[in-house]
Amino acid sequence: MNITFKQTLSVTAGLLCLSATLVAQAEYPDRPIHAIVPFAPGGANDVVGRVMSPEISKLLGQPLIIENKPGAGGNIGLDYVAKSKPDGYTILYSATASTQNPALYRNLPFDPIKDLQPVAQIAEAPYVIMVNPKLPFKNALDLIEYARKNPGKMNAASGGLGTQLSVELFRIRNKLSLEIIPYPGTGPAAIAVRTGTADFAIMDTSAYTGFLAGGQVKALAVAGEKRLSSLPDVPTTREAGLGDYVVGTLFGIYVQGATPNDIVQKLNGVVNRIIVTPEMTEKLRKLGSEPTPKSVEVFSKYIQSEIATWKNIVKQANIPPVD
């Protein structure tokens, strides 16, 4: 065997390896993908995830297996994805936990910017002030007036620290004394408002859609810049006399921070294709959300700015971080 032949074998082997690598990359995904929801079933993240997953599965040609990993305000699920393999086979459906938890927790077990890569924004959803219909409130100002006259007697359901923060801001701005009851997700919080265990809540409507339609929960005001198409008769907080009290959430998909860019871009393209279809747009709007397609780069910058914004709000509100 001469040296030329050895070199030929070496080059051939290298080309074969390169070819195999390119084929492997082109075949992503070639097995099921695990989609982590960091809250309990029935909540906002869970509902949006279950609406999106079948469509993502169709375009990728692989099943998406949803796993609920609630706890610690969403941090258990976020940490699970942050510590997963950076191969695109573990994705995260997350809303406010990704942007607010860095402000609400003193020592997170992961870096929210380095360990989680924003992939695609699905939709934005303004929060809605919702009450048990047995309470004698015709509007949001009635609720505020009652809470002022009855300090300590009103309670609000929180579906996580993110929605707790919305109530904290509501309480501080209106100088109210009320109790905030934590639940492991917006689903259980919605049930609490429906049954009267909790008087009211301020969160997106995805877990309340059936209750609102059936009159089991009453919407008083939309904390957004415009009314929701799903609740056309419900005024915005500005229209209701609450000034600039505007809060909401954004639903997005994330992967482990070191995931290759080609996988991230592929997932982004798939999600953006889905959310602009008339069918998905209608589904998201029925959940009180508006589809908001963004590039990976724009979404990543937006998440970083949101993290900074909520840190500033928490500081201004003098809310002590959770250890």
N, C-alpha and C positions, 0 to 999 in steps of 0.2 A: 504494500500500500504506500503510495507516494504522498508527499505533503499537499499536493494540489487536491487530491481526492479527499484528504482529511478536511481541508478547508471547505471543500464543497459540501461535505457532510455536515460540517458545523453551521454553514450558512443555511443549508436546507432545514436543519433542526431549529435554528433561530426563527426562520420564516414560519415554520409549522407552529411554533409556540406563539408567535405574534398573531398568526391567523386564528389560533384557538382562543386567544385573549379577546380578539375583536369579535369573534362569534359569540363568546360568553357575554360580552357587554351588550351586543345587539339583541340577545335573547331575553334581557331583563324585561319583565320578570318571568322566570321559568318554574316558579312554585308559588304556593299561596302566600299572601301578604297578611300580616297581623296588624290590625288597626286598633290602637289603644284609645279608649275613652276614659279620661281621668276622673269621672264622676259616676254616680249610680245610674242604673237604667231608668229611662223615662225623662231624664233631664235634657236641657238644651243641647249639650254636646252630643248626647246619645241619639237624640231625634235627628239632628242634622247628619250625623255619621251614618245612621241607618237609611236615610234618604239618599245620600251620596254613594255609599258603598256599592250597591248593585250596578250603578252606572259606571263607576270606575272599574269594577270587575269586568264589565262587558268590553271596555276599550282596551284593557290590559290583557284580557284573556286568561286571568287567574282569579281564584276566589279571594275575597277580602274577609277575613275572620275577625269580627269585632270582639274585643275583650274589655270589659269594664273593670277598671282598677281605681276605685274611689279611695279617698282618705287624705288627710292633711291638706284640705283645701285644694286638692288636685295634684299636690306635689308627689304623691306616690306614683301616679301615672306618668307625670312629666319626667321624674327621675328614672323610671323604667326605660323610657325611650332614650333619654340622655345617655344611659349606660348600655344601650343595645348595640349590636354590630352595625357599623355604618355601611349597610349594603342595600338599603331601600326596602327591606322586607319587614320592617317595623315602622309604621307611621303613627302619627298622633293627631287626633282631632281635638283641638283646644280652642277655647275662647278667652275669657278674661284671665284665667289662671296664668297664661303665658306672659301677660303684660302687667298684671297687678301683683302677683305673688312676689316678684323681686322687691316690691316696695313693702309688702305686708309681713315678710318673714326675714328675720335677722340673719340666719345662717342656712341658706339653701344647700342641699347636698349635691348640687350641680350648678354650672355656670349657665344662666339663662340665654346668654348670647353665643358663647363658644360651643356649648354642648347641644343646642337645639337649632337646627337650620330651618328657617321659614321656607315653605315650599310654595304654597298658594293660598290666597284669601278666597274663601267661599262666599261669604256674605257679611253684611253689617246689620245689626238689629238694635234699634233704640229700646231702652227699657220702658216698661209701662207700669204705672201705679195701679195695682189691682187689689181689691178688697173683697171680703166675704159679703155677699149681697144682703145679708140680714142686718148689716150695719146701716144706720140711717144717713148715709153720705150720698149726696147728689153729685158732688164734685170734689176735687182735691182740696180746695180751701175749707170745705166742711170737715174733712179728715184732720187738717191742721188745727182748725179751731177747737175741735173736740179733744185732740191730744193736748193742747195747751191748757184747756179747762180741767183735764183729768190727767195730771202728770203721773207717770208710772203705770197707768192702767192699760195703755195700748201696747201691743206687741207686733213685731214684724218678722216674717219668715225670711231666713237667709239660706240660699242654696249653695253656699260656699263663701269664702272670704271676699270674692269679687263682688257678689251681690250684697254682702254685708257692707262693703264700702259704699255702695250706692245709698243704702239706708243711713249710714253714718253721715254722709254728706247732707242728706235730706234732713236728718235730725239737727245737725249743727246749723245749717242755714236757716231753719225755721225755729230754732231754740226750743226744741222739744225734749221731754223726758219720757223715754219709752224703752221697752225691752226688745232685744234682737235675739230671736231663737234660731240657732244654727241647725241646718239639716244637711245630710250627705249629698245633696244634689238638688237641682231645681224641680225634679219630678216629685220627690217627697215634700218639698216646700209648697208646690202647687196643691197637693192633696191637703196639706195643713190649712191653706187658705180656704179651700173648698169646704172642708169640714168645720171650719171655725176655730180650729186649734190655734191658728194664727189669724190676726185681724187683717193684715195686709202684707203685700210684698212689692218690691220694685225690682223687676227683672224682665228679660225678654219673654215673649208670649209662647214660645215653642212648646213648652210643657203645659200650657193653659188653653190651647186651642179648643179642645173639646169642652172644657169647663166654661169657657167664654160663650161658645155657641149655644150651650145648654142653659145659660143663665145661672150657672152654679158659682161663677166668679164674675165680678163687675170691674170693668176697666174705667178708671177716672181720668187719666191723662197719659199722653205719650211723651216721654222725655227725649224727644228728638226735634230736628229742625222742621219736619213736616209730618203730617198725619200718615198713618199706615193705611195702605190700600185694603188691608184685611179688617181694619177698624175705622172706616171713614167718618163715623159720627163722634169719635172720641177726640177731643181737642188736644193740641200739644200743650206742654207745660207752660209755654209762653202765653198761649191763648187762655189757659186756665188761671193765669195770674201768678205763676211761680217764677217769673223772671227767666234767668239764664240757666236754670237747673236742667242741664242736658247731659244725660249719661246713656251708655249703651255698651254693646259688645260686638266683637268681630269674630267670626268663625273662620278658622284656618287649619291648614294641614302642615305638619312639621315632620322632620326626620332627624336622626342623629347628626350632630354637627359636622362630622367628617365624611358624610356621604358624598360620593363622587358627583361632580356637577352635572354630568350627562344624565344621571338618574334623577336628580332634582329637577332639571329642566324638562325631562320627559313627563314626570308627574305633574309639573306645573301646566304643561300643555294639555294634558288629559283633563285636569280639573277645569281649566278655563274653557275648554270645548263644551264640557257638560253644563256649566252654570249659565251659559248664555242661550241654551236651547229653550224654546217656549215652554216645554213641559217642566223642566227643572226650575225655570224662573217662576212659574206659577206655584210650584210646590213650596219654594222658599218664601215667596210672598205670603202664602197661606200661614206660614210659620212666623210671620211678622218680620221677615228679613228681606234685604235687597241684595241681589247678586252683585259682587264687586270684583270682577277679574283684574288681576294685577300680575306683572312680571315678577320673577323671583327677586330681582334687585329692588324693585319698588316696594314690594311687600316686606322685604328684610329691613329696609330703611324705616318703613312705617312702624314696624314692631319695635325697633330700637327707640324711636321717638316716643311711642306709647309707654314704654318702660320708664323713660325719663320723666314723662308727664305725670304718671301715677306716683312716682316717687316724690315729686314735688307736691302733689295734692295731699298725700299721706302726711307729709311733713307739715304742711299748712294746717291740716286738720288736727294735728297733734295726736295722731293715732299711734300708739306704741306698737312696735313690731313684735311679732310672735317669735318666741325662741324655738 
